[in-house]
Amino acid sequence: MAEENRAEQMLRLQQAIAEHAHEKGAVMVLLQAAQSIFGHVPQDVQQMIADATGASLSEVYGVATFYAQFSLEPGGEHEIGVCLGTACYVKGSQKLLDKLSELLAVAPGKTTADAKFTLKATRCLGACGLAPVLMVDDEVYGRLVPEDVPGILAKYLGQ
């Protein structure tokens, strides 16, 4: 996806629009296509989907912001999700999130200036027995304390 230029991405979106714009539920299908093509759903793409389906921009935006699978901003190279589900929260996951936010100088839901990490507060990750848990991409880290965070980040910073 990173190698693909914007014109190629727009061509792929236009192909998806041509194939699905007339279908029932097309907004959702086209948002999924856009997320896959661009890695997020920028406003100009939302407008294209609205124009193609006859939906308003606010309707498309409403769907894009309702479902967690869609992002309106480009994400980082690595996504860090800190579980704030009950078991993790009780065992200190907020402190993990705070430590990550401090070390990365980014608020939850945002991407670092170097586009290396996107930090997210999540709900249950399904690893309650390892609470508190965080995930970096698809790798789960459990039974953590804030002092573990720098070592985890170092792995992804190539240190």
ZIJONOR-V126953 format. One record per backbone hydrogen bond with DSSP energy under -0.5 kcal/mol. CO is the residue of the C=O (numbers start at 1). NH is the residue of the N-H. If there is no record, write none. Layout:
BEGIN
co->CO nh->NH
co->CO nh->NH
END
This chain:
BEGIN
co->1 nh->4
co->5 nh->9
co->6 nh->10
co->7 nh->11
co->8 nh->12
co->9 nh->13
co->10 nh->14
co->11 nh->15
co->12 nh->16
co->13 nh->17
co->14 nh->18
co->15 nh->19
co->16 nh->20
co->17 nh->21
co->20 nh->23
co->23 nh->26
co->25 nh->29
co->26 nh->30
co->27 nh->31
co->28 nh->32
co->29 nh->33
co->30 nh->34
co->31 nh->35
co->32 nh->36
co->33 nh->37
co->34 nh->38
co->34 nh->39
co->35 nh->39
co->40 nh->42
co->42 nh->46
co->43 nh->47
co->44 nh->48
co->45 nh->49
co->46 nh->50
co->47 nh->51
co->48 nh->52
co->49 nh->53
co->50 nh->54
co->50 nh->55
co->56 nh->60
co->57 nh->61
co->58 nh->62
co->59 nh->63
co->60 nh->64
co->61 nh->65
co->62 nh->66
co->63 nh->67
co->67 nh->70
co->71 nh->41
co->78 nh->80
co->78 nh->118
co->79 nh->81
co->79 nh->137
co->80 nh->82
co->80 nh->120
co->81 nh->83
co->81 nh->135
co->82 nh->122
co->85 nh->89
co->86 nh->90
co->87 nh->91
co->88 nh->93
co->89 nh->92
co->92 nh->95
co->92 nh->96
co->93 nh->97
co->94 nh->98
co->95 nh->99
co->96 nh->100
co->97 nh->101
co->98 nh->102
co->99 nh->103
co->100 nh->104
co->101 nh->105
co->101 nh->106
co->107 nh->110
co->110 nh->119
co->112 nh->115
co->115 nh->77
co->116 nh->78
co->117 nh->112
co->118 nh->80
co->118 nh->120
co->119 nh->109
co->120 nh->82
co->120 nh->122
co->122 nh->84
co->127 nh->130
co->128 nh->131
co->130 nh->143
co->132 nh->144
co->133 nh->83
co->134 nh->141
co->135 nh->81
co->135 nh->137
co->136 nh->139
co->138 nh->140
co->139 nh->136
co->141 nh->134
co->145 nh->148
co->145 nh->149
co->146 nh->149
co->148 nh->152
co->149 nh->153
co->150 nh->154
co->151 nh->155
co->152 nh->156
co->153 nh->156
co->153 nh->157
co->154 nh->158
co->154 nh->159
END
